[in-house]
């Protein structure tokens, strides 16, 4: 199942950037602006795809911070690297459930339009907990509600047909299990934003 997901996103990589409109990017910029990212931070972008968030994140951390993108699709990762060949942007071909980073490496983690596709969502949150510093935030971001995401994936069909955001209750339990606290979830047409604070 996991390999089929990789194949799906490898095949989609070439045209991926075209799926985002100027309006989408403007909305994303507005969301990122509210996430209190600052100069010098090291940010982890999980399921980074072709690097849709990279430029927004780079502007926040400036030259003294870093942006590290992770994607299990080698074609997505390659395209992200080609799109953003900057010294402070790193792209790693890896799975969110087995991150190749030391404990406490990052100040913030984001997962944009990616969380439903993680093969083991609980294990991914466990890994985010491990690589984030104490007090760091994890943001799950979508430009659709959880219901809209489910409908879109069902319409696409195939390997992503059942890729979903957990219910609010389930996600809060998952955060608790992975030692995150103060979870907030905003879920309405046109936006899904879940945020939790890492504890040790």
Residue, then its C-alpha position, 0 to 999 in steps of 0.5 A: x500500500x505504501x509503495x503504491x502511494x509513492x508511485x501515485x505521488x511520483x507520477x503526480x510530481x511533474x504537474x503538481x505545482x499547477x494544482x495550486x492557483x495564485x489565490x491558493x498561494x495567497x491564502x497559504x501565505x496568510x495562514x503561514x503569517x499567523x503561525x509565529x515563525x521567526x528569524x533563525x528558526x529551523x523548520x521541518x516541512x513534512x510531506x513537502x511535495x514540490x516545496x509549495x511552502x518553501x518560499x513562504x517559510x524561507x522569508x520567515x526564517x531568513x538566512x539565519x534559519x533553515x527549512x528542511x523538507x521531507x517527502x517519501x516520493x523521490x520525484x517530489x523531493x527531486x523537484x522541490x530540490x530543483x525548485x529551491x536550490x538555496x543554502x538554507x533549504x534542505x530536501x530529504x527523501x524519507x518517510x514521516x514515520x521514520x525521520x532521519x534527524x536527531x532528537x530536538x532538531x527543529x523549532x516548528x513542524x508543518x504538514x501541508x496537504x500531507x497528513x492524510x497520506x501518512x502510512x501510520x499517522x500515530x507513528x508520524x506524530x510520534x516522530x514529530x514529537x521526537x525531532x521537535x524541541x520542547x515547546x515547539x509547535x506542529x501545524x497540520x494545514x489544508x485549504x479544505x475542511x476535513x470533510x472536503x478532503x475526504x470527498x476530494x480523495x474519494x473522487x480521485x479514487x485509487x490509493x488515496x480514496x480512503x486517505x482522511x484526516x482523523x476526527x477531532x477526538x481521535x486527533x486529540x488522542x493521538x496528540x496526547x499519546x505523542x506528548x503534545x498538549x494544548x491542541x487546537x483544531x479549526x475545521x470549516x469549508x476552505x480551511x483545516x488547521x490543527x496545532x499542538x505544542x510539543x512537551x517532553 
